[in-house]
Amino acid sequence: MDGEGLIPEALVAAIEAVAATGRVAKFLYTVPNYHNPAGVTLSIDRRERVLDIAERHGLLIVEDDAYGLLGFGEEPRPALRSGRRDGVLYLSTFSKTFAPGFRVGWILAPRVVREKLVLASEAQILCPSMYAQAAVAIYLSTMPWLDQVSVFRRVYRERRDAMLDALATLMPPGTSWTTPAGGFYVWLTLPEGLDSKQMLAGAVAAQVAYVPGTGFFADGSGARHLRLAYCLPPPDQVREGVRRLSLVVHDAMAVAAPLGATV
Ligand SMILES: Cc1ncc(COP(=O)(O)O)c(C=O)c1O
């Protein structure tokens, strides 16, 4: 993945790698808008190509659009589902625009899998919370929820800007990060030789926290990356968090340099 999201060539390579083991890739799970954790958004051109590849390989797409309403000004890009209704399960959640604890979401699914999803849901949760669904339904039908979404967009944009400014000012050379156009997260890449998991204890001692990149890779890689969230703290706290993190990174570089890291 890069700034434009999922790389089509990488998708083909992944499908072929699965085929080489004698198995068949059945579906692609993807977060095209304001990705968690990478903060990137799939470009329109790549959306088309991903749809083509999926169709060619008989791959179902699970399009998770949890953050789609939380863009920072740009026009929303067409959902993958709008290009291929039969091959895409489109899902989203009220966790980011109403309240996370309610755990109410929705799915638009091709008819052939819809009944199976209902069965799977019954098997999994037996009885979804009526109270939570009623609360969301009443909120949507009686409150100016789109205005509230506009407020969220403005608030998160300010926090994103605070984080990007502070990173640009304080992070050492060799560090890079994504520029999210919406959502909650910046994906940071540390200078070579640093390990975000090893750094975490020092960060927590300095009272700043992040999620190490390894938490997002099935194969245990990703140690040079970390996910920063700007959604909760106000801009001043975001800046202070980045300041503390930059000290932790500088300390880690000082330790790593004599060991031969290229920092
Ligand atoms: C991409 C994505 N999908 C779904 C969710 C969670 O949705 P829910 O709270 O409805 O399980 C999250 C929350 O972090 C997310 O990042």
The ligand as an SDF file (V2000), in Angstrom:
LIG
                    3D

 16 16  0  0  0  0  0  0  0  0999 V2000
  -11.9910   -0.1660    9.3530 C   0  0  0  0  0  0  0  0  0  0  0  0
  -12.8790   -0.3700   10.5490 C   0  0  0  0  0  0  0  0  0  0  0  0
  -14.0040   -1.0840   10.4540 N   0  0  0  0  0  0  0  0  0  0  0  0
  -14.8180   -1.2740   11.5190 C   0  0  0  0  0  0  0  0  0  0  0  0
  -14.5080   -0.7520   12.7600 C   0  0  0  0  0  0  0  0  0  0  0  0
  -15.3500   -1.0010   13.9730 C   0  0  0  0  0  0  0  0  0  0  0  0
  -16.6750   -1.0370   13.7830 O   0  0  0  0  0  0  0  0  0  0  0  0
  -17.6080   -1.5640   14.9660 P   0  0  0  0  0  0  0  0  0  0  0  0
  -17.3340   -0.7410   16.1770 O   0  0  0  0  0  0  0  0  0  0  0  0
  -18.9920   -1.3550   14.4210 O   0  0  0  0  0  0  0  0  0  0  0  0
  -17.2700   -3.0010   15.1860 O   0  0  0  0  0  0  0  0  0  0  0  0
  -13.3410   -0.0220   12.9120 C   0  0  0  0  0  0  0  0  0  0  0  0
  -13.0020    0.5130   14.2280 C   0  0  0  0  0  0  0  0  0  0  0  0
  -11.9110    0.7380   14.6160 O   0  0  0  0  0  0  0  0  0  0  0  0
  -12.5130    0.1740   11.7880 C   0  0  0  0  0  0  0  0  0  0  0  0
  -11.3610    0.8730   11.8820 O   0  0  0  0  0  0  0  0  0  0  0  0
  1  2  1  0
  2  3  1  0
  2 15  2  0
  3  4  2  0
  4  5  1  0
  5  6  1  0
  5 12  2  0
  6  7  1  0
  7  8  1  0
  8  9  2  0
  8 10  1  0
  8 11  1  0
 12 13  1  0
 12 15  1  0
 13 14  2  0
 15 16  1  0
M  END
$$$$
